[in-house]
Amino acid sequence: MTNRGAYRIPIEIWEKYKTENTNELGEKEQGERLVKRFMARVETRVGSLLSGNRPANTIVEKTTHKITYPFYNFKNLLPDRNFIKIFGRRFEIDYSLNEGFKNLEMQVFVHEEK
């Protein structure tokens, strides 16, 4: 059972897509569009980086936040196709988990793009 009251932060799921416009090299330019807005739980994941418990040069090393939301709000999240915005700040997706394949909550591990 999920605690719906824990989802207090509004997040936006954005999609990257190829436009019809081309650049100087003849490649299609990338566009971005808002796909969905909903509430989620956001947790900082920086502490263990400072203590040195994570291996260097891995996806886990650069993860700065964990975002958790009800699974069916957006279940087809892909790191190469989507990114998340929280209060206007952009977060790139490192990986996502459907813990235990229970389809209750989606856990998304992200890092902030500056």
C-alpha positions in Angstrom: 0.0 0.0 0.0 1.4 3.4 -1.0 1.1 6.5 1.2 -0.5 9.1 -1.2 0.2 11.9 1.3 3.9 11.5 0.8 3.7 12.9 -2.7 4.1 16.6 -2.1 6.3 18.0 -4.8 4.9 18.8 -8.3 7.1 17.4 -11.1 6.9 17.6 -14.9 7.9 14.8 -17.3 9.3 16.1 -20.5 10.0 14.3 -23.8 12.9 14.7 -26.2 12.0 14.3 -29.9 13.3 14.9 -33.4 11.9 17.9 -35.1 11.5 18.4 -38.9 14.2 21.2 -38.8 17.8 20.2 -39.7 21.1 21.7 -38.6 24.2 22.5 -40.7 25.1 18.8 -40.8 21.8 17.7 -42.1 20.8 16.1 -38.8 17.3 16.6 -37.4 17.2 19.0 -34.4 16.0 17.9 -31.0 12.9 19.4 -29.5 11.4 19.1 -26.1 7.8 19.0 -25.0 5.9 18.7 -21.7 4.2 15.3 -21.4 2.7 15.2 -17.9 2.5 16.9 -14.5 1.8 15.2 -11.2 2.9 15.0 -7.5 5.9 13.0 -6.3 8.3 12.5 -3.4 11.8 13.8 -3.9 14.8 12.7 -1.8 18.4 14.0 -1.9 20.9 11.3 -2.5 24.2 13.2 -2.1 25.3 12.1 1.4 26.9 8.8 0.5 28.9 10.5 -2.3 30.7 12.6 0.3 31.5 9.6 2.5 33.1 7.8 -0.4 31.0 4.6 -0.2 30.2 4.5 -3.9 32.5 3.3 -6.6 33.9 6.1 -8.9 32.9 6.7 -12.5 29.5 4.8 -12.3 25.9 5.9 -13.0 25.3 5.6 -9.2 28.1 8.0 -8.5 26.5 10.9 -10.2 22.9 10.3 -8.9 21.8 13.3 -6.8 18.1 12.7 -6.2 15.5 9.9 -6.0 12.0 10.7 -7.2 9.2 8.4 -6.2 5.6 8.5 -7.6 2.7 6.1 -8.1 3.6 3.6 -10.8 0.7 4.3 -13.1 1.2 8.1 -13.3 3.9 7.5 -15.8 5.3 3.9 -16.3 7.1 4.2 -19.6 10.0 6.5 -18.5 13.1 6.2 -20.6 16.5 7.8 -19.8 17.3 8.6 -23.5 13.8 9.9 -24.2 12.6 11.7 -21.1 13.8 14.2 -18.4 12.2 15.7 -15.3 11.7 19.3 -14.2 11.1 20.3 -10.6 10.5 23.9 -9.9 12.1 24.8 -13.3 15.3 22.8 -12.6 16.2 20.1 -15.1 17.1 16.5 -14.0 18.4 13.9 -16.3 17.4 10.3 -15.6 20.1 7.8 -14.6 17.8 4.8 -14.2 14.4 3.8 -12.8 13.1 0.9 -10.8 9.7 -0.7 -10.3 10.6 -2.3 -7.0 9.8 -6.0 -6.9 7.7 -5.7 -10.1 4.8 -4.8 -7.9 3.6 -1.9 -10.0 3.0 0.2 -6.9 5.7 2.9 -7.1 8.2 4.0 -9.7 11.6 5.0 -8.3 13.6 7.3 -10.6 17.2 8.1 -9.8 18.4 11.4 -11.4 21.1 14.0 -11.5 20.7 17.7 -11.9 21.7 19.3 -15.2 23.2 22.7 -14.6 
